[in-house]
Amino acid sequence: MTTESPKAVIWDMDGVIVDTAPYHEEAWRETFQKRGVEFTDEDFRRSFGQRNDTIISGVLGNTPSRKTIDVIANDKETNFRRKIRQRIEPLPGVIQLLSALAAGGFRQALATSAPLQNVRQIIKDLGIEGYFGGIVTEKDVTEGKPGPQGFLLAARKLGVEPEDCIIIEDAVVGVTAAKRAGMDCVAVTNTHRRSRLREADLIVDSLEDVTVTDLEALLSRPRVGS
């Protein structure tokens, strides 16, 4: 990276900016239960961070119609938004890091498997709308994580090359997506233990432990083959 190159951080949302996992799991369990389908803790752990269509197909064990997927997904997300309304807070270090990155000249985007309505509600409730120069949600891509499409689209929205981007993730599929996109990745152990996130370039237990200097150092490292 040259000194003239713009630099960027692309944030995941669920499990990175906010701890929404309990609300997601409860909403999924209730949604499937109404349809006589069990949704287990293992189902949730395995699917967290994936798109709704992938989760639904995996749980039902067949190839549901588009209409069936949309009905189930809409039911779940409506339930989820009702549960989180005015009840969520940012995870430790998030607001401070967002502010420090903005002051340090980093462009920032949000790339998530969540629906746009969820994103709008969460960032409005947290008062962080102004930090993001681009937002990518589930409907913006045809391939979810661990595919890199969402992160690559976020980089394009910011006008930044993949090698000048750092992803902040908590999910195993998200870390894999970051590396497939050719981007550096900081993984925070909010959802998975360190051993499962070992593909990341930096693993931390809290974003309170991350500084702008740390991220600039990641981008300044010599790259293999360069």
Secondary structure by P-SEA (a helix, b strand, c coil): ccccbbbbbbbbcccccccaaaaaaaaaaaaaaaacccccaaaaaacccccaaaaaaaaacccccaaaaaaaaaaaaaaaaaaaccccccccaaaaaaaaaaaabbbbbbbccccaaaaaaaaaaacccccccccccccccccccccaaaaaaaaaaaccccccbbbbbccaaaaaaaaaacbbbbbbcccccccccccccccccccccccaaaaaaaaacccccc
